[in-house]
């Protein structure tokens, strides 16, 4: 393969170590076979790369912070990886519009800190904030812990610059609040997992700094009561986040981090929630909700953080779960149902797991306030990774049928990529999938942009 001559040599890597690093995401079950890694610095570079690839019949795979969990950024068949690591500039800030242009390689946390410096706020937040990149966030429509209050990534994208599968550069929407001139092509690229083209720049909407928030950690004995807690705080306060985790998840976090027990009482489930609290009267209302839930038995214990450090620690019990489970090579599922159906759905899933994995540990946690649950099946010590995956895949069909029965989604926020591709029909109709394919054909007629992902 003749590598492109329009990029400087230091922006092209072909050594085996780099191919392994840049040719994958956080999934660990695929045999990576990238052929080169290219590092564009400008949108025009990306356009040239696509035109070069098209002329040479070479497939391209986008690479951002590589924090995805669906295999959407994996190169398995000799593809050339296009890394946006060097396209990491923040530019064109407007205080009047409260917008900022970011290149695709800008780290999420970098944007959050920039917003704070300007007296503003970027509200999409999740544990991988320190390494995920904005281009990847947009391509997967990332959610995170504050969806209850602020919604998904797509709510905060006011414009996009993209390069299609023909190398054409499109500037979409340009930050207009009102634009009633036909289809919103920008929205097609948000959540497309890099299958329609490359996102190179985004115009991001910021908001005023939110009110001071209070963080609470609560202990709850069963799932139905978790929903009582959610309803009470939803009705009487402004919820920013509402997350839950099981006692098993807490065990692994404490083992990994050496954090103390968060509460004197032991419980099956824990809730960490964040509530806007502008003044003392609202704090009194929050405490009133808390006390009424204690009296009714919906919760058995709880605490409100009394300092910034305690707030951080409360959040660590939830946000450190994935890292604490990583040594056990968990088989993950990221699914969603309507909020009202969460307890019923989890009970159905427990039946499936107990029948098929009677001796295995299944760890639950997630964004229960928006119906998004994370399921982590831990690999037994006496099984190889390959054997473990095969055993889990045998039950995938039953898991996804259960999700379909509850009118849920097989992927709430991690995308379809490779891992969920065989099961897309459990969330999307045959007609929808055919439309997906037709849309891809329009933007990527040669099928060279992240081929084999989603469908």
PyMOL commands that set and color helices and strands:
alter all, ss='L'
color gray80, all
select helices_A, chain A and resi 9-11+16-22+43-55+108-117+127-130+134-139+147-150+153-156+185-189+223-236+247-257+280-296+308-319+321-328+339-356+368-370+385-405+421-426+430-443
alter helices_A, ss='H'
color red, helices_A
select strands_A, chain A and resi 12-13+36-39+60-63+80-83+90-94+99-103+120-121+157-164+169-172+197-205+207-208+213-220+239-246+269-276+301-304+331-336+362-367+372-377
alter strands_A, ss='S'
color yellow, strands_A
deselect
rebuild
show_as cartoon
